[in-house]
Amino acid sequence: MSVFFACKKDPKITPNQILVEAPVQSWSFACEDTTLIWPAFPPEPAFGFNFADLSSSESVWRVVPDPIDGNVIYYLNSEKDLKAHCLWKYNIKTKQRILLDKNVMNDVFINQNGWLVYETMDWNIYKIKGNGDSLTQLTFDGGSKFPRWTDDGKFIWYVGLDCVHKMDANGVRVNSLNGVYSWVVQIKHFLYYVKSVNNVFSITERDTLTNTERNICSGENAFNWYPNEDNTIMYWWNPNHLYKTNISSGATTLLFYCQGRFHHFLRSPVSKHFFAIDFNLYPVDSKTIKQTGQLFEFSEDLQCRRKILLPN
């Protein structure tokens, strides 16, 4: 029996309600001993996948769906003898994989024109086309991270050494935002970022025309977020749950019960499917705990999922 499930009742949460999360239970990893890494999931008839075929050879860290081709994803993983992450382009249908960069730190994001942006191990920001062409370094200060494209794909917000900055696609700084230290998502003239008070994290919206702020949603534990393709819904998650919030009304719906296992949800604007990383911890020996990251694809309603078997 699986300990992970999708919430079918879609419980509603009032705007500005602080979401109090239960602590993640240790049994959520479903590991009774060093040999049992995967829980006993039921078969997934919608995708025709047999979980008995699973392997644990990959260590995926992030995934980004392509904005045009629903069969293409970009992902970061760890390779042997490398301290950085490798950035890959992968076609789920053809099984073709292309290495784009092998010096990536944490995050990667793509705009509607197919340009990827990310930070490297020396804490500088680069961009590259999805086909692997035109690798370009954008920052040189050794203190730049968490780049995010604006909704029009023309500018990049990123966290710098002292505050958050905005630059154009060629690396020319055009604006800064003092007092904010999280990454920034921009939709039209609205900025979205996280504020933290007493371990309560809030996604805050700032109207740059009036310089006013309002709280979109709040919850315990740090979380990540991103808007959907038409910028009306904000998806956000923490170690326990995946939510969606109507940006206009603030109405929030619980979509999925993660229980500390599935992380970094991103939704394909083409297929409407969700992709997420399944992080597992298991002991290697008495002093070593290994973390593996497996890539899963979820149906649009989050009721079915399949493991994406990536090449070694």
Backbone hydrogen bonds, N-H to C=O, Kabsch-Sander energy under -0.5 kcal/mol:
donor,donor_aa,acceptor,acceptor_aa,energy
5,F,257,Y,-0.6
7,C,255,L,-0.9
8,K,6,A,-0.7
13,I,252,T,-2.5
16,N,216,I,-0.7
17,Q,14,T,-1.8
19,L,17,Q,-0.6
19,L,218,S,-1.6
20,V,18,I,-0.7
21,E,19,L,-0.6
28,S,25,Q,-1.7
29,F,26,S,-1.2
30,A,27,W,-2.0
32,E,30,A,-0.7
36,L,33,D,-0.5
37,I,35,T,-1.1
41,F,39,P,-1.6
44,E,49,F,-1.3
47,F,44,E,-1.3
48,G,44,E,-1.5
49,F,44,E,-1.3
51,F,49,F,-0.6
53,D,50,N,-2.0
54,L,51,F,-1.4
60,V,293,G,-3.2
61,W,76,L,-3.4
62,R,76,L,-0.9
64,V,74,Y,-3.1
66,D,72,V,-2.5
70,G,68,I,-0.7
72,V,69,D,-1.6
73,I,90,Y,-2.5
74,Y,64,V,-2.6
75,Y,88,W,-1.9
76,L,62,R,-2.0
77,N,86,C,-1.6
78,S,59,S,-1.7
79,E,84,A,-0.6
82,L,79,E,-1.6
85,H,104,V,-3.2
86,C,77,N,-2.9
87,L,101,D,-3.7
88,W,75,Y,-2.7
88,W,86,C,-0.6
89,K,98,I,-2.8
90,Y,73,I,-3.0
91,N,96,Q,-2.5
92,I,71,N,-3.2
92,I,90,Y,-0.7
95,K,91,N,-2.2
98,I,89,K,-2.7
100,L,87,L,-3.1
100,L,98,I,-0.5
101,D,87,L,-1.3
104,V,85,H,-2.4
105,M,119,E,-2.9
109,F,117,V,-2.2
111,N,115,W,-1.8
114,G,111,N,-1.9
116,L,114,G,-0.5
116,L,128,I,-3.2
117,V,109,F,-2.7
118,Y,126,Y,-2.1
119,E,107,D,-0.7
120,T,124,N,-2.6
121,M,103,N,-1.5
123,W,120,T,-2.0
126,Y,118,Y,-2.8
127,K,136,T,-2.4
128,I,116,L,-2.0
129,K,133,D,-2.6
130,G,114,G,-1.9
132,G,129,K,-2.2
136,T,127,K,-2.8
138,L,125,I,-3.5
139,T,125,I,-1.3
144,S,123,W,-2.8
145,K,159,V,-2.1
148,R,157,W,-2.5
150,T,155,F,-2.4
151,D,186,Q,-1.5
153,G,150,T,-1.9
156,I,167,M,-3.0
157,W,148,R,-2.8
158,Y,165,H,-2.6
159,V,145,K,-2.8
160,G,158,Y,-0.6
160,G,163,C,-3.0
164,V,177,L,-1.7
165,H,158,Y,-3.0
166,K,175,N,-2.9
167,M,156,I,-2.6
168,D,172,V,-2.4
169,A,154,K,-1.1
171,G,168,D,-2.0
173,R,171,G,-0.6
174,V,166,K,-3.3
175,N,166,K,-1.6
177,L,164,V,-3.2
180,V,177,L,-0.8
185,V,192,Y,-2.3
187,I,190,F,-2.4
190,F,187,I,-2.3
191,L,206,R,-2.4
192,Y,185,V,-2.4
193,Y,204,T,-1.8
195,K,202,S,-2.4
197,V,200,V,-2.2
200,V,197,V,-1.5
201,F,199,N,-0.6
201,F,219,G,-2.7
202,S,195,K,-2.9
203,I,217,C,-2.4
204,T,193,Y,-3.6
204,T,202,S,-0.7
205,E,214,R,-3.0
206,R,191,L,-2.9
207,D,212,T,-2.7
208,T,189,H,-2.5
208,T,206,R,-0.8
211,N,207,D,-2.3
212,T,207,D,-0.9
214,R,205,E,-1.9
216,I,203,I,-3.1
217,C,203,I,-0.9
218,S,17,Q,-0.9
219,G,201,F,-2.2
220,E,19,L,-2.1
221,N,199,N,-0.9
224,N,237,W,-1.6
226,Y,235,Y,-2.2
228,N,233,I,-2.3
231,N,228,N,-1.5
234,M,245,T,-2.9
235,Y,226,Y,-2.7
235,Y,233,I,-0.6
236,W,243,Y,-1.9
237,W,224,N,-2.0
238,N,241,H,-1.9
242,L,256,F,-2.3
243,Y,236,W,-3.2
244,K,253,T,-2.1
245,T,234,M,-2.4
246,N,251,A,-2.7
247,I,232,T,-2.2
247,I,245,T,-0.6
250,G,246,N,-3.1
252,T,13,I,-1.9
253,T,244,K,-2.8
254,L,11,P,-1.6
255,L,242,L,-3.0
255,L,253,T,-0.5
256,F,242,L,-1.6
257,Y,5,F,-1.3
258,C,240,N,-2.7
258,C,256,F,-0.8
259,Q,240,N,-1.5
260,G,239,P,-3.3
261,R,258,C,-1.5
262,F,258,C,-0.7
263,H,277,I,-2.8
266,L,275,F,-2.4
268,S,273,H,-3.3
272,K,268,S,-1.6
274,F,298,F,-1.5
275,F,266,L,-3.0
276,A,296,F,-2.2
277,I,263,H,-2.8
278,D,294,Q,-3.4
279,F,261,R,-2.2
279,F,277,I,-0.8
280,N,292,T,-2.5
282,Y,290,K,-2.0
284,V,288,T,-2.7
285,D,288,T,-1.2
288,T,285,D,-0.6
290,K,282,Y,-2.8
292,T,280,N,-2.4
292,T,290,K,-0.5
294,Q,278,D,-2.3
296,F,276,A,-2.6
297,E,306,R,-2.7
298,F,274,F,-3.6
299,S,304,C,-2.6
302,L,299,S,-1.7
306,R,297,E,-2.4
308,I,295,L,-2.7
309,L,307,K,-0.8
310,L,308,I,-1.2
